[in-house]
Amino acid sequence: MDGGVADEATRTSTSAPLARRLAGPAAVVLAAGVGLATLALVDPNQAGHYPTCPFFWLTGLYCPGCGSLRALHDLTRLDVAAAWGMNPLLVVALPFLVASWIAWTRRSVTGAHRRLAHPAWIWAVLALVLAFWVARNIPALAPWLAP
């Protein structure tokens, strides 16, 4: 009776059919695959194919995501150096995103509970993104960060 709530949640999550438990991770990998296939076929370096970043359009400054479409396009061509030149933060973040998806899929299969990240990690990631955002807009500081 001590872990009744946790045991009930685990029982509920593992009693659902496997296909239903994997629906979320499967939908994400399907959407990512379609998006990457589109980026592989439709070059974002050619004007008119994709919309301009709204933040860049409004301010003339780069956001942390600017260059991500071009970086992903370069990665579909296995050109890591070109992807790094477009958005190094994305290149560094992708392995963590893939690992998170794998952990989510594993939890969906096993019914394990999700562990929340320690708040210090969340603040550290936020600080990293903000520092990247500022640094890529100061050409004297880090001109190689601009896409």
N, C-alpha and C positions, 0 to 999 in steps of 0.2 A: 504494500500500500504506500510505501515511501515514495516511489517514483511513478505513481499511477498516471499522472498527467504526461510525463515524458514517455512512459511505456505505451500509453494510449496513442500518442502522436506517432511513435515509431510503428506501432501496429497498423495504424491507419495508413501511413505512407507506404509501408511495404505490402499491405493487403491489396492495394490498387494494382490493376494489371500493369505489367512492365511497359507495354506500349504507351499507356497513359502517363506513366511516370517519366518516360523519355520524350514526351511530346514537346516540352519546352526546349530542352537541349537540341532536339532534332530540328525544331523550327528555327532556332538561332543558327545552327550550322547550315541549314538550307538557305536562309536569307543571306548569310555571309558568302556562301558559294555562288549564289546568283549575283550578288553585288560584285564579287571579285571577278566573275566571268564577264560581267558588263564592263568593268574597269579594264580588263585585259583586252577586250575588243574595241572599246570606244575610248580613245586617247584623251585624257583630260588636259593635255598640253595644247590641244587644238581648241581655239576659241569657239564658243557657241555650243559646246556639247553639254556642259554642266553650268549651273548657276555660280555666280561669284559669291564668295564668302560675304554674308551680310555685314559682319563686323568690319571687314576690310573695305567694303563698299561705302559704309557710313563714315568710317574714321580715317581710312588710309593706313591703318596700323594692322599688323599681323596678329591673329589670335593664336592660341596654342595649337589649333587644328589646321591652320593654313598650311597648305602643301600636302595634306594627308591623302587626298585623292591621287595626286601625282606620285606620292611615295608608294601607295598601294599598287598603282599601275606599274611602277618600276619593280616592285617586289614580285608581281605576276610575271615579270620578264627575268626574274632572279638577279636583278641589278641592285644589290644591297647598297653599294656606294652611292648610286643616284638617289635611292630612297632616303639614305641618310642626309643627303644634301637638301632634300625637300622638307623633311620633318624628322629630325633625330629622335624627338620624344616619342613619336609613333613607333619608330623602329625598336626603341628600347621597351616600349609598353607592350608590343605584340606578344612576346613570349609569356608575359604575365597574364594577358587576356586569354591566351590559349590554355595556360595552366589552370586558370579560373574556370574555363569551360569544362576542362577535363575533370576537375574536382566536382563541379556541379553535376556532371553526368554520372560520376561515381556515386555521389550522394543520392542521386535519383534511383540508381540501381539498388544500392544497399539500404536505403532508407535512413542513412546517418543524418544527424542533425547538422545544420549549418553553424559553423563557428564564425562569429563576427570578428572583424579585424579590430585590433587594439586601437583605441582613439589616437594614440601617438602615431601609428602608421598612416591613419587617414589624414592627420594634420601634416605629416611629412610629405605625403603625395600632393596635397593641396599646395604646400609651400614650394615644392619642386615645379609644379605646373605654373604657379604665379611667377616664380623666378625665371622660368623659361619664357613666359609671355613677355615679361619686361625686357629680358636680355635680347630677345630676337628683334626688338624694336629700337635698340640702341646700336647703330652701326659701328660706332667707335669701340663698343664693348665686345661684341661678338658678331661680326658681319657674316660669318658662316652659318649663323642660325636662321637667317632670312631665307624663305623659300625661293 
